[in-house]
Amino acid sequence: MPEFLARHPETVRFLEDPKPSPESFATEKYFGVNAFKFVGSEGKETFVRYRVVPAAGLKTLDAEALLSKSANYLFEELPKRLEAGPIVFKLLAQIAEAGDITDNATEIWPEERKLVELGEIRVEKTMEEEESLKEQKRIIFDPVPRVEGVEVSNDPLLDVRASVYLISGRQRRGAEE
């Protein structure tokens, strides 16, 4: 293990980074690790990484508060929160600058990079468990954008993820009830 960690400082950085527990799925930030290329109508290319930021703000639990929670507290809390209204997130794009690595998901861009708000994501309800399990067998997640003007970067991880998710989705579809 020490030899591996000596060769992989990105792993050490991940292991040493604090990982506080969120108060809720609704108060957690989500970060896309892969870069994508936005191509404007005139051909201008801009690399971005997505962020999904809670409108309610980031809220975490300290170690003492976490002790009083069940192992499934995030899932248990979500329907109760939705009774009060939709959960809103801001969809942001972090804009790469010259020299930023766009083909390696382990390379973190500096925090001072410009953030542009692209829109809003609203979660209004959850599915009943039976319906959710049925949908999980049907849906196949594809990390590769299939929309005009958004292209993949040269990050080889994207192709690997797309292939693995396709295999997984096909296996779920073929699984017996």
Secondary structure, DSSP 8 states (H G I E B T S, - for coil): -HHHHHH-HHHHHHHHS---EES-GGG--EE--S-EEEE-TT--EEEEEEEEEETT---EE-HHHHHTS-TTHHHHHHHHHHHT--EEEEEEEEE--TT---S-TTS---TTS-EEEEEEEEE-----HHHHHHHHHH-----S--STTEEE-S-HHHHHHHHHHHHHHHHHHHS--
